[in-house]
Amino acid sequence: MDTILKNITEFTHNLNYADLPASTIDAAKIHMLDALACAFGAYDCQEVQIAKKLVSYPGSLNTAGRILADETNIAAVDAAFINVCMIRHLDFNDAYPGGHPSDMMGAFFSVAPILNVSGKQLIVAVTIAYEVFIQHMLARNPNRYGFDQGSAIGMATAAGLSYLFNLTKEQTAHAISITLVSNMQLRVTRSGQLSMWKGCATAHAIRNALYAVYLAREGMTGPSEPFLGRDGLADHLPRPFSWKGLSKNNFHSEKVSLKYWPVAYQMQAAAWCGIELAKQVVVDRIASVSVEANSFAVFESGSEKEKWQPCTKETADHSLPYILAWALKHGEVNEKAFDESSYSDPAMHDLLKKIDVTLNDELDRKYPAESHMRATAVDHQGNNYHADVLNPKGHWMNPMSFAEVGEKFSRLAKNHIDSNRVKLIVDMLSGLENLEGVDSFFGCLCVNNKNRSVNYV
């Protein structure tokens, strides 16, 4: 077993709720609530409808799971895939440089009610997954070298699931290894004109992670050196692969950011720049807008012609010029921005032509510690208007409170559950550590269950 796999396995096997600082516990709960908000906001999205046509049913509870807001037992791998699609569809869930760790919640939400684990166990599983994912990104971010985030997301999910299923150390190591070597996804998923798969790629990796956990539980073995062995992960990324090591004395989950607007994380600042400029100048008076950003924001959202001509929802919510233009015109960025009629509007395309994006070396040097963007609009008379956004609302250094995320949940869930149950769910999640079993909590989420009651310990 290579040293990295050993570190992950031992961390997963040895971490207890008592080891977690209060800030880490709070982070796990707030990110769970945020993921649930995003899922309810995309409850009937097209990706979910497609995947539901293909669900299978388990022969026993050993491989059963549930779709969020539904009490029907289906194959857990299918439920996990659907849950992640729900969480990802709006591009509204959390972010850490390199990916969206709350994607992993889709797997935990699938199996937790079947296993009826305690609230404390669910918090520990989420923390394990987040810490493993973040450590991978700190060691080397595969996104910069042509690989998608699924490799890290899948492997970290396998670690958290191994804890929930109470696998042995050996089984845990095999589950993580099988998942890692089987999920090296290509980053082309997030390049050019984006497709529905942008929101499903990690769902596929997470589905595979759960299947790998089942295989390992039944005795399947995986490579013993998936990270550092010959042709392992480190051989496919630039050296050094600087794995610092997971430790009970150093948690990073609190450094994961949340989104105030339903757009790619780096585009939070673009939205706020547009809103700030809209306060200063009427959009029809604008002759040009110049945006300065870090290299990742430019590369992902401001360097391809498709971002100036979005033809899909997925491209629009990753387009720096489009998001800034919409915010400049409407003073906010809501789900309507990503209707086909909105991103296909010729008037909007005319506005996009006035926007250019350039790299600012100063902002780049401070990324990812800071999220910083500047925009300057010039009107037809030559007057300049400036916006400068540093660490927008939701950034871990400018965090959203639990109450603010509760409001986000209420707003996105209101079409499916009533306000009384929204409050109950938020209150329950706030005290999740008090639940001996989480089945009742997940039952309360069901859209067809209006009178569900929940008992605390």
Residue, then its C-alpha position, 0 to 999 in steps of 0.5 A: m500500500d503506498t503512503i498516500l493510500k495508507n494515510i487516507t485509509e487510516f484517517t477514514h478508519n480512525l476519525n471520530y465525531a469527538d475529533l471534530p472542532a465545532s467549526t468543522i461540524d458547523a461547516a458540514k451542516i451548512h454545506m449539507l443544507d446548501a446541497l439540499a437547497c440546490a437539489f430541491g431547486a432542480y427537483d424536476c430538471q431534465e437530467v433527473q428525468i432522463a436518469k429516472k427512466l433507467v433506474s433499477y431496483p435492488g434485490s435487497l437492502n444491501t444495495a438499496g438507496r433513495i432519491l432525495a425527497d422520495e421514500t422509494n427504495i431503488a438501486a443506491v448507485d442510481a439514486a446517488f447519480i440522480n441526487v448528484c444531478m439534482i445538486r449540480h444542475l443549477d450550478f449553485n452548490d459549493a466550491y473549492p478550487g478544483g471542484h464542488p465537494s458537495d456533489m459528494m452529498g448525493a451518495f451520502f443522501s442516497v444510502a444514509p436513510i437506508l443505513n439509518v446512521s446517526g447524525k454524528q456519523l453522517i457529519v463524520a462521513v461528510t468531513i472525511a470526504y471533504e478533507v480527502f478531496i481538499q488534500h488531493m487539490l492541495a497536492r495537485n489539482p488535476n484540472r490544470y492538466g486536462f483531467d476533470q474533477g471526478s478523479a478527486i470527487g470519486m475517490a473522496t466519496a469512496a472514503g466517506l462511504s467506506y466510513l458509513f458502511n463500516l468497512t475494514k481498513e483493507q476494504t476501505a483501501h481497495a474501495i478508494s483504489i478501485t475508484l481512483v484508477s477507474n475515474m480519470q475523467l477528461r476536462v473537455t467536459r468543461s471546455g467549449q460549448l458546454s453540455m448537460w454532462k457538465g452537471c453529470a460527470t461527477a455524478h457518474a464518478i460518485r455512482n462508480a465510487l459507491y459501486a466500488v465500495y460495494l465491490a470492496r465489501e464483497g472482497m474485490t481488491g484494487p491496486s495497492e499503489p494507485f497514487l505512487g506506484r508505476d503508472g499511478l496517479a502521480d506519474h500522470l501529473p507534474r511532480p511533485f505530488s505534494w500530499k501533506g497528509l490528513s490529520k485530526n489536528n488540521f481540518h480544511s472544510e471551513k475553507v470551502s465557499l458557497k454561492y450567492w448566485p447560480v453560476a460558476y464560482q469564479m463568476q460570483a465576482a462577475a455577477w457582483c461587478g455587473i450589479e455594481l456597474a448597473k448602479q452607476v450607469v444605464v446599460d444603453r449608455i455603455a460603449s465598452v466594458s473591460v474586465e480584469a480577472n485571475s488566470f483561472a477565471v479567464f481560462e474557464s469563462g473568458s477565453e473561448k468564443e463560445k462564452w460570447q455566444p452561449c447556446t446552452k444553459e451550461t455554457a451561459d452559467h460559465s460565461l463571464p461576459y454573459i453573467l456580467a452582462w445579465a447582472l448589468k442589465h437586470g441587477e441580479v442573476n436568477e434562474k431566468a438568466f439561463d432560459e434559452s430565450s434569455y441567452s439566445d436574445p440578440a440584444m444580449h449578444d449585442l451587449l456581450k460584444k462590448i465586453d472584453v476579458t483580460l488577465n491581471d497578474e496582480l489578481d492572479r498572484k493572490y488566487p486562490a487565497e482571494s477571489h478578486m475581479r475588476a470591471t470598468a465600463v465606458d459610456h459613449q461620452g468617454n466617462n469611466y465607471h468602476a467595479d472592484v469585487l473582492n471575496p464576494k458573499g459566500h467566499w469562505m472569508n466572507p461567509m454566508s451564515f446558516a440562516e442565510v443558507g436556510e433562506k436559500f433553502s426556503r426559496l429553492a424548496k418552496n415549490h415542493i414543501d410548505s413553509n412549516r416543513v421548511k422550518l422543521i428541516v432547517d431546525m433539524l439539520s441545525g441539530l443533526e448531531n442529536l439524531e440517533g438515526v437520520d431516516s426520519f430526517f430524510g423522510c421529512l424531505c419527501v415531497n409527498n409527505k406533508n405531515r411527517s413528524v420527527n423525534y429528537v433523542 
